Amino acid sequence: MTQGSDGKDAFLGSAMQFMQSGQNMAQQFMAYLGQAGSASSAVDPEALTALQKKYMEQQTALWQAVLAKQQGQEQAFKVAAEPGDRRFAAPEWHDSPVFDYLHQAYLLNTQYLKALVETIPASDEKAKERLRFVARQVTDAMSPANFAATNPEFIKLALETQGQSITDGINNLLEDFERGRMATTDESVFEVGRNVATAEGAVVFENDLMQLIQYAPLTPKVGATPLVVVPPCINKFYIMDLQPENSLIRFMVEQGNTVFLVSWRNPTEDCGHLTWDDYLEGGPITALRVAREIAKVKQVNTLGFCVGGTILTSALAVLKARGDEAAVSLTLLTTLLDFSEPGEIGLFIDEQGLVMREATIGQGGLLPARDLQNTFSFLRANDLVWNYVQSKYLKGQKPPAFDLLYWNSDSTNLPGPFACWYMRNLYLDNNLRTPGKLTMCGEKIDLKTLKMPVYLLATREDHIVPWRSSYLGTKLLGGKKRFVLGASGHIAGVINPASKNKRSFWINDNLRGGPEAWLAAAEEKPGSWWNDWAAWLKPMTGSLRAPRSPGSVKYKPIEPAPGRYVKERVI
């Protein structure tokens, strides 16, 4: 930018445009609320006037501060990004007065829209959270980092590469267009069964819904009581078995457990009729029966992850109602049983939308994997969507190979009747917490009848299963509970290898109060929760005996682990 009057006039014009852009963004948001039927007209006019006045004063102060910086003076007013927001960390955003002003003006616009949301009346907290979510989606999408003309990193790289980065970005876009989705890692590097999901074992049983894997022993002696693992059915099980060094499955086996794992089938159109009851009967109830027959025991230890934990707990309650106490213990990892505060996923589920789904896929059909993946991605849009728009399409970069992101892209469908029942009875109506309210597989469900010891792990930064909501599950189960809070999020907090001894976790045996009281008195322990869980489980693994190869005379191995079900991909 020139230092003359023409440059100052152009800079002033740009400043005025971005001052107006915040107002326009807010007006568009209010118009959206009007179309959606929200009570945007009930905003307190005095509060709105005060908010607009503050916003204009801040924008004016910002323009003056950046102009002063251009003239070599100290910038007295700055707008900082929120902690963890790295979109504007590159020096190009700060070296040029134009882009320095541009990104700070955007941050002010974002603050303005967030404050505006708080002035809008809402019928309840869920409605307010939905407004906050929509506002975040709008501001995230409008970031100047997402557009070629307003991203100085794009401009600099294009000049340095003589336009090659632009060509590469277009090619990346075309490749993803042909793929039908945005690839967030180099998928050519990974292959299920070759360098992910490599724990040794065999499929010892299968039906139309799942394969049951029994893993090969790694210790000279094993506990007589095996461990049956039920992962979520909304994605592939091998998040628990990515690489040997971070494989939770391998860790379980190394502790002397005989481990059985449910590998859910990736549903196709012929599975579109399957219900919640089908998943319980054909999944954990069958897996528990087969595992007990192979191990020749009456009871097993059990572990469920995320929705797999909800399914497993429901199945155990069904079996209890039938007089079958199948489990010695129950471990639940980032699992919801009480859905009164389900987090941001609950924002996608309302009566109107669910009635439409029930009338369509609820009668038979699939909830496509792409819909599920998009939903989870936009919960963290800056990290899982716009970050790749910038790096792949603007800068022409190829994403590096990362096993976790490969797993994240390996999505699964859900049968429509199953998904609709799950959303209706758990997320929307929260019926599982009420004894006798739900009938599953012909049995009235009461979680209080489950008297086995329970280990519940939640993670502090989980945006899918908020830890305070997971804590509420301690009030529903009848046995002795141990609640542990891990660091990090839904995946990184669970897949935290003991060998690396990173992060920390919190413990507190007093579960009489609410989650805040629990945390206030909790003790922080360094390292992984894995060792804490292994020590908790050890007394319930039974007497030691020589290990056996997977399968039995009745249940002969069908194929090596990880089996063919987990290798089925959908577009």
Buried (B, 14 or more C-beta within 10 A) or exposed (E): EEEEEEBBEBBEEBBEEBBEBBBEBBEEBBEBBEEEEBEBEEBEEEBBEEBBEEBBEBBBBBBBBBBBBBEEEEBEBBBEBEEEEEBBEBEBBBEBBBBBBBBBBBBBBBBBBEBBBEBBBBEEEBBBBBBBBBBBEBBBBBBBBBEEEBBBBBBBBBEEBEEEBBEBBEBBBEEBEEEEBBBBBBBEEBEBBEBBBBBBBBBBBBBEBBBBBBBBBBBEEBBBBBBBBBBBBBBBBBBBBBBBEBBBBBBBBBBBBBBBBBBBBBBEEEBBBBBBBBBBBBBBBBBBBBBBEBBEBEBBBBBBBBBBBBBBBBBBBBBBBEEBBBBBBBBBBBBBBBBEBBBBBBBBBBEEEBEEBBEEBBEEBBBBBBBBBBEBBBBBBBEBBBBBBBBBBBBBBBBEBBBBBBBBBBBBBBBBBBBBBBBBBBBBBBBBBBBEBBEBBEBBBBBEBBEBBBBBBBBBEBBBBBBBBBBBBBBBBBBEBBBBBBBBBBBBBBBBBBEEEBBBBBBBEEBEEEBEEBBEEBEEBEBBBBBBBBEBBEEBBBEEEEBBEBBBEEBEBBBBBBBBBBBBBBE
